[in-house]
Amino acid sequence: MTTKERPKPFLIPHYCKGCGRCIDSCNKHCITAGTEIDPLTGLVPVNLDLEACNGCGLCIDACPEPYGLSPMPEGVDPSNFELQDPAKLFGEKQSAAPPTSEIPDQIIPLPRVEPLVIKGNYAAAVGALLAGCRHFFGYPITPSTEGAELMAKLLPKLDGFFLQAVSEVATVNMMYGAGGAGLRAMTFTSSPGFSLMLEGISYMIGSELPGVFINVMRGGPGLGNIAPEQTDIKLACRGLGHGNTHAISFTPSTPQEMLDLTMLAFDLSFKYRNPVVVLGDGYLGQMTGKVTLPSTMKRPGIPAWAVYGDAKHRANINTSIYLDETDLEKHNHKINAKYELMEKNEQRADLFCADDAEVLIVACNTPARMAKGAVEALRSDGIKAGLFRPITVWPFPIDLLRKPLEKAKRIVVVEASNGQLEDELRLAVSKAGIQSLPPVDSVRHMGGILPQLEEIVAEVKGKKVAA
Amino acid sequence: MSTVFYDKFERHSHAEGLKGRSTHYCPGCGHGLAHKYLASAIETLGIQDRTVIVSPVGCSVFLYYYFDVGNTQAAHGRAPAVAIGHKLANPDSIVVSYQGDGDLASIGLAEIVSTAQMGLPITVIFINNAIYGMTGGQMAPTTLMGQESATSPYGRNQYMGQPMKMAELISALDGPIYVERVALFDAKQRNRAEKAILKALKLQVENKGFAFIEVLSECPLHLKMTPEEAEKWVKETMSQVFPLGVKKDLTETEAWFNPPAAIFDPGMVMTVIGGENQAPKRNCTSFPAHIAPNDISLKLAGAGGDGAQTAAMLIAQAAVNEGFDATHIPSYGPESRGGTSYADVHIAVGEVLSPASPRPNILVAFNAPSLAKFGPQVKSGGTIVYDSSTISEPPPAPAGVKQFGVPFTGIALTLGKPVVKNVVALGALQAVTNIFPTDTFLTAIRQALKEKAKVIPLNEEAFARGQKAVAKQ
């Protein structure tokens, strides 16, 4: 073998850190520790004296730097060379990453079918399948397990993946991976599990990755119990992990909405490249109701930004790292702009007898159903009651509250929590600059007890509406 | 220069100055070598487009500066979970989880162990340098006994536990097919490391399974050594604790990972979901307004196992089949504790507003405590049906409420199946209230049992017996 076939090493001293791994590797002792400090790097590169070099290449294998010791290119004067264009020095790359491109979603018509009679947890699972979700990651936790169990039963029949993770922490990171690959991934969880997922949700938001979290809320703090509460409103609205985080958070109140909002959650999650939370309560998860299926389903494509693992997406990266302070601030401004869009476009609420209501009941999830019954009972007694039911708690549907607030003389917030919905209401009112908030009363229960229709009626009747 | 490295490291401080061509690693660090061998393997196997590398938290967090492949940066310790997400999202992708010792052997233990046991074809490159580099020289799970670090300033002792031998631990699991520990301290070891990484990646390309390469690596800065001393330390000291070599090799395993593409055929999806395009025949001509004008409230109560929930579901299904709205909620409120099971059902012309039944129009009671508790709540004009087999001395019916005793359990026993007592109860309910026609109930029962068709006749018989028992009264 000639030395021409085995090129000698070549080194641009700026890219040598002087570690000396190459010194040992050279049997011919061609390489010695340097003595002169490189003025650009402040490091001391090695010296090459290639008289005795036989081109064995071991020094090249020993060099940790990609642009460190390399085979000598032909026609290069190593004594005086500055690396500008690697293509000139090392030859063109065989393939450069092509521009990224999108595979678009397809909307597929569904045959018309009879309504299903299913529980809320099942309805959300069915919604996910129709939204094109074929990747479920989760850890069993009551009272959300039926959703996971149905996915475990149905996904294999659609050649999708159901994976029971080692923990909720692993779950959210599997979603980070699958969502990062551009696919529709989801989980079912309940409050303690949701707490464990928060770090990962912050990462998803930072990396702008989609994913849908169905959190069937239960009693807390701590292990609490498995009965229904609404005590993760605070987490979803104000505490989605560390940093500047928000996510659209739905509060369905019927099995039908569990399906519809889960489907919508996937679309919005991809639209904004941000996780979406569906907050159910333990009761809604178990509640059976009539569920009408939509007229179309989705076959998702692959977005242009995804790290899918193919040529069209090779140039992409999912990361939440912005080391440079100005870069990170810029990234946060970008995220804030998305939050503003969500606040502008995604507020949702259901108003029932609210137009002329003097007593406006504010409630979401299952308590909103008791409240709806209470409104009907109160109206039949001649009391002008109405219901304002947030379907999104973040963004709080403040724009839809303005009109009923004009007539309302009193607000009664009905919730199965320590006042977390009321906090959101008050914060939204305050941020919107609304000065004239009428007196706010509440019907609250914790521990897994839901406010009852009679209690709401009694609270409304117990205090006269101010004239 | 491998073509798998970027021409210019734009992600490294926007490639300012020398950063466009120079890694962020310290002189003598082993990461650069592992990077080179990984890049070379990707190039050799021709998988650059398909590769996704998951970078961890630790010194190699910035691996994405260098590799011209799909990149994902993961939370501390979670790279294997993220890798699973990528692999299942695109089974054709080649997924590498590149992790350090803090990431893999401390905070991420659950993820690496469960991922390895799962055995998906994923390649893990584990850089073990016995110290925390990025955070500045603290104790790692792989720090040697007696080794000083910022958080073991007097040397690692028994109270801090002993170093984690990950290659041995992972090789003891059933999932992995290839586990090897390699080093970088001399040309021979480097050659082995390069070959091991190539082999691990090739096994993934062949869809054979999970491979784990532990690389004993030098961190001269935090070992407070020169690069040469660090190589010597790894060779003479560290590799005594972490013996080099192949720990597991099942590389002759057949390829097994070849999942089919997900199904999006609408007909198939609808079949799986259970959507029926055939509307059940309607039997009602109008809402059963003789019970309540537009919203009927029912409660079914008994002990767990009485079948109150199933019966409630059947009523809800029957109502929806007739074009009404219906809800069913299981045990509700604090009084549900203690082995009782009860169900609230609503049937409404339009929409059920409140799904709870604190004042039902109809009570079906399977035992005495349920009857005693809920009987008084039944609305005037309402109906109670109770199991006279278990309730021999019923309290008097509340004013304006009709009360019927039917031996649900007794009839079910004569049919040889005590579990059908809830269907007996439904028959009795139908006969007493005429809430829906008989066929409406039978249709709902057949729907519910369509996958257990054998027991349909028994249930039909139970329903009929419940009806007959009322007729006799």
Interface residues (C-beta under 8 A of the other chain):
Chain A: H14 Y15 K17 G18 C19 G20 R21 I23 D24 S25 L40 T41 L43 L58 D61 A62 C63 P64 E65 P66 Y67 G68 S70 L83 D85 P86 A87 F90 K93 Q94 S95 A96 A97 Q106 I108 P109 L110 P111 R112 V113 E114 P115 L116 V117 V126 L129 L130 G132 R134 H135 F137 L154 K157 L158 D159 G160 F161 L163 A165 V166 S167 V169 A170 T171 N173 M174 M175 Y176 G177 A178 G179 G180 A181 G182 L183 A185 E199 G200 Y203 S207 Y283 Q286 M287 T288 G289 K290 L293 M297 R299 V307 Y308 G309 D310 A311 H313 R314 N316 I317 N318 T319 S320 I321 L323 D324 T366 R369 M370 K372 G373 A374 V375 E376 G447 G448 I449 L450 Q452 L453 E454
Chain B: M1 S2 T3 F5 D7 K8 R11 S13 H14 G17 L18 R21 S22 T23 Y25 C26 P27 G28 C29 G30 H31 G32 L33 H35 K36 A39 Q48 D49 R50 T51 V52 V54 V61 F62 Y64 Y66 D68 V69 G70 N71 T72 Q73 A74 A75 R78 A81 V82 A83 I84 G85 H86 K87 L88 A89 N90 D92 S93 I94 V95 A110 E111 V113 S114 D186 A187 R190 N191 E194 P220 T226 P227 E228 E231 P259 P260 A261 A262 I263 F264 P266 G267 M268 V269 M270 V272 I273 G274 G275 E276 N277 Q278 A279 P280 M313 A316 Q317 V320 N321 D325 A326 T327 H328 I329 P330 Y332 G333 P334 V352 L353 S354 P355 A356 P358
